[in-house]
């Protein structure tokens, strides 16, 4: 029986690396689009260098991959960087997505495309009220991809992940805390780690569970749908810091500011994913322990 072709964009990123490993292990033939070939790629993955803002490169990528499923993770995702390069973010996140959809359309591939948007934006309103250029680019990306799919009869759906955590290179709060703890274990002198507020609440989901959710949506999701990918459970940042401290014998100094706590995610539940049979497999403590173990091993790379 022939393998099913999957194309993963943004394959060298935090989520992309886990996605490549997951889909290969599930028996798919994985083509991975990357801007630069990774030093240590995943076994069994075919890597192709591609700039998603280059139409001809995207056409060649689609021609070689001939995908049945596309997991579109590629694009820019740094809020601070987006302030300095706003047009780059619009081009990468919006036009890169449309170039990909057009290339699939021209190729005649009967591909299902899952676009990874972001829940870390703002509530949908008209007119849009973004808080930073990254938020603007992701919101337009989602609307443009879904509208394009409807106009040109392409099978497009959107996943909206929240705060993804897990082993691997990341700039999220859990990765920053883990690096701080590992430095403390090595005896490095550091200023106290500063949280904006111990009461701020966020929904965290292990990236490996998110990738499994992406497969469920590719196989069973509804065309044109927008599905939150989250745990459905909020945790205080103070609770996160305390668990990291409990997983190490190092002396760790963490301070918290007086900013009021927030709970923007409290009403969001992954109801649709539950209905499709998905459920998280990674326990909270295991996720944080795996993050610490990753940075203990990889410490030399990020010093």
C-alpha positions, -999 to 999 in steps of 0.1 A, spaced: 0 0 0 15 34 -10 22 60 15 1 91 18 20 123 9 21 151 35 37 185 30 47 204 61 58 240 58 78 257 85 93 223 92 124 235 109 104 254 136 94 244 170 61 228 160 74 217 126 101 194 140 76 176 161 52 174 132 77 158 109 86 132 135 50 125 143 38 120 107 68 99 97 61 76 127 25 74 116 36 60 82 31 91 60 56 102 33 67 136 46 80 164 25 93 192 47 96 228 34 124 248 51 142 280 45 175 264 55 182 227 56 186 217 93 219 203 105 201 173 120 169 165 102 144 139 111 151 104 96 127 96 68 118 132 60 125 147 25 136 183 31 132 209 4 145 245 6 118 269 -2 110 306 4 72 307 7 72 343 -6 88 331 -39 60 320 -62 82 298 -84 99 281 -55 65 273 -41 53 259 -74 83 236 -75 78 226 -39 42 215 -46 52 197 -78 77 176 -60 56 170 -29 23 162 -47 6 163 -13 -27 148 -2 -25 168 30 -7 201 37 1 213 72 9 249 68 31 260 97 54 283 78 56 321 84 68 346 109 58 345 146 77 370 167 56 398 182 86 421 190 102 415 155 69 423 139 70 459 151 103 464 132 94 444 101 56 448 97 55 444 59 77 413 61 51 398 84 23 406 60 42 392 31 53 360 49 21 351 67 -5 363 43 10 362 8 30 331 16 -2 313 24 -19 325 -8 11 315 -30 9 281 -15 -29 278 -21 -25 291 -57 3 266 -64 -18 237 -52 -47 250 -73 -25 252 -104 -11 218 -98 -44 201 -97 -36 184 -64 -67 174 -45 -50 186 -13 -66 193 21 -48 223 37 -47 229 74 -35 265 81 -21 269 116 -33 303 127 -31 316 162 -54 321 192 -28 347 205 -44 375 185 -76 393 195 -113 388 194 -127 390 159 -143 424 154 -151 448 125 -131 468 121 -101 447 132 -84 459 164 -50 442 165 -25 447 193 6 442 172 15 436 135 19 399 141 -17 397 153 -29 416 122 -10 393 99 -23 361 114 -59 373 115 -58 383 78 -40 351 70 -69 330 84 -96 350 68 -77 351 34 -71 314 34 -106 305 42 -121 330 17 -97 318 -10 -107 282 -3 -144 291 -7 -138 312 -38 -117 286 -56 -133 255 -42 -102 243 -23 -104 222 9 -90 246 35 -95 247 73 -78 265 101 -64 254 135 -59 280 162 -32 269 186 -26 287 218 5 285 240 23 254 228 50 239 251 73 209 250 109 199 243 126 219 216 139 254 208 112 279 218 109 314 230 78 309 251 75 315 289 80 278 297 112 276 277 125 308 293 118 294 328 135 261 319 166 278 306 168 299 338 165 268 360 191 249 340 215 278 343 209 278 380 217 241 381 251 249 365 259 275 391 255 305 369 248 338 387 216 353 375 192 381 384 158 369 397 135 357 369 107 383 365 71 374 359 47 402 349 22 387 372 19 354 392 -18 356 387 -19 358 349 -36 327 335 -28 309 303 -39 277 285 -8 255 278 -8 225 255 20 201 248 32 206 212 31 168 207 -6 168 216 -11 197 192 5 179 163 -18 149 170 -48 173 169 -36 186 135 -37 151 121 -72 146 135 -83 178 118 -67 169 85 -84 135 85 -118 145 100 -121 183 102 -148 202 84 -139 223 54 -139 260 62 -139 254 99 -118 272 126 -109 250 155 -92 260 187 -63 237 196 -58 240 234 -61 220 266 -92 238 279 -74 243 313 -59 276 324 -29 277 347 -14 306 367 21 317 358 30 315 394 19 278 394 40 272 363 71 287 380 65 267 412 64 234 393 96 242 375 112 249 409 99 216 423 115 197 394 150 209 402 172 210 433 188 243 423 181 275 441 159 295 418 148 331 425 115 342 408 98 375 413 64 386 401 51 420 393 18 435 403 1 435 369 -35 422 373 -41 386 363 -59 379 331 -79 349 319 -87 356 283 -87 319 275 -111 307 302 -141 302 280 -123 283 252 -126 245 252 -114 221 225 -150 208 222 -148 199 185 -115 180 189 -130 160 218 -160 152 195 -135 139 169 -119 116 194 -88 136 203 -75 141 238 -42 152 253 -18 124 262 10 144 279 6 152 316 14 187 327 43 176 349 58 154 321 57 183 296 76 206 319 101 178 329 107 171 292 114 208 286 140 209 314 156 177 301 158 191 266 177 222 278 199 202 301 211 183 271 211 211 245 225 238 269 257 242 248 237 252 217 219 282 233 246 297 256 
